[in-house]
Amino acid sequence: MSESTTNAALFERAQQTIPGGVNSPVRAFRSVGGTPRFIARAQGPYMWDAEGTRYIDYIGSWGPMIVGHLHPDVVAAVQTAMSQGFSFGAPTEAEVVMAEEICRLVPSIEQVRLVSSGTEATMSALRLARGFTGRNKIVKFEGCYHGHADSLLVKAGSGLLTFADSTRNAPSSAGVPPEVTRDTLVLEYNNVEQLRELFAGQGGEIAAVIVEPVAGNMNLVRGSRHFLQTLRELCTAHGAVLIFDEVMCGFRVGLGGAQALYGITADLTCLGKVIGGGMPAAAFGGRRDIMSHLAPLGGVYQAGTLSGNPLAVAAGLATLRLIQAPGFYEDLAKRTSKLVAGLVDAAQAAGVPFSGDSVGGMFGLYFRANVPQSFAEVTTSDVARFNKFFHAMLDRGVYLAPSAFEAGFVSATHDDTILDATLDAARDAFRAIA
């Protein structure tokens, strides 16, 4: 191995031409310290870095690799699509098939528009909600990250939470004028009383409420059934649009997404990650009467040169077909639950305060005694101990999210052998940091 291809050398080189050396902030390892791993290849549940070191992968490209890396069916679909052309800037039959599949699998979606990123999906859904209602105010919740559109960078999760001073409880971004966020109202996640109070006073001014029904960007925090049902009732009563941001949890926690698990009908839904199978793809869709306000039918403009890219659609369709196999999600949930239970047992045996939770193929690890229910509770986790655990696991060949504030992901290729190896590593790691 040449010195110029080590992780450290690549990181140093990258910082000369890329801000921070990475193209998405959390990848820089600033939160956990140390040198980021530059990944050279992946297969199934594994990734290999530039130095040839193998890791069991629990980020799965932050969710999309639900059937594992390089699944042969997905590879074949992309290769077939590639042989016909990379991009056309014109409609394709595959886009229609993708739209039909999404509408079939998520019953609340009557029409859908394909886009290229989760940020684009949430940004467009909010613009549509405002255009549909003629109102300006939107409601979001602390710790929920809905992409990096300006109006949403208020008390957000994901990288903003990772790099924020959590004692201030208000991560945000420079470059966002106060005027842009003036109509963004931020409430506590899972706080029903606060929600009712807001709608009682300003319900007629609210265009939309956007929420992660299972949050994954302040670590994993599940919305309570009461909280989500109340959201549905209040939005209906006051004519506001209920937007489920399922970019992360859609097709991750179950076949119909979180809304299928909870039995709640969203007005608009944002999807991403899994529907691209690892390619840049996302979507937003919902009620036909709302979607009809989009250009070219209505006055709400949205466009994207690479929307419905044939390679992304091919990868996404192949993935969506694979996850419909009988028992797929039952098996995935069992694997994820086994992982979390094993980690909790290992921590307890070592005397380390720790808890964990999982929904479908998503999981959360918390260095605190109890599973958090809110942003505020998440910020009380022992971040310093998590950082030590992260590196202890990395040294033992297990790649977790390089942040205490990100959910993890299990794929269908994480079999018992992989899980047992992970738990063996964890028992050593917990003892090392106790």
Secondary structure, DSSP 8 states (H G I E B T S, - for coil): --GGGSHHHHHHHHHHHSGGGSSSGGGG-TTT-S----EEEEEBTEEEETT--EEEESSTTTTT-TT-BT-HHHHHHHHHHHTT-S--SS--HHHHHHHHHHHHHSTT-SEEEEES-HHHHHHHHHHHHHHHH---EEEEETT----S-GGG-BS--THHHHHS-GGGT--B-TT--HHHHTTEEEE-TT-HHHHHHHHHHHGGGEEEEEE-SEE-SSSSEE--HHHHHHHHHHHHHHT-EEEEEETTTTTTSSTT-HHHHHT---SEEEEEGGGGTTSS-EEEEE-HHHHTTBTTTSSB----TTTT-HHHHHHHHHHHHHTTSTTHHHHHHHHHHHHHHHHHHHHHHHT---EEEEETTEEEEESSSS---SHHHHTTS-HHHHHHHHHHHHHTTEE--SSTT--EE--TT--HHHHHHHHHHHHHHHHHH-
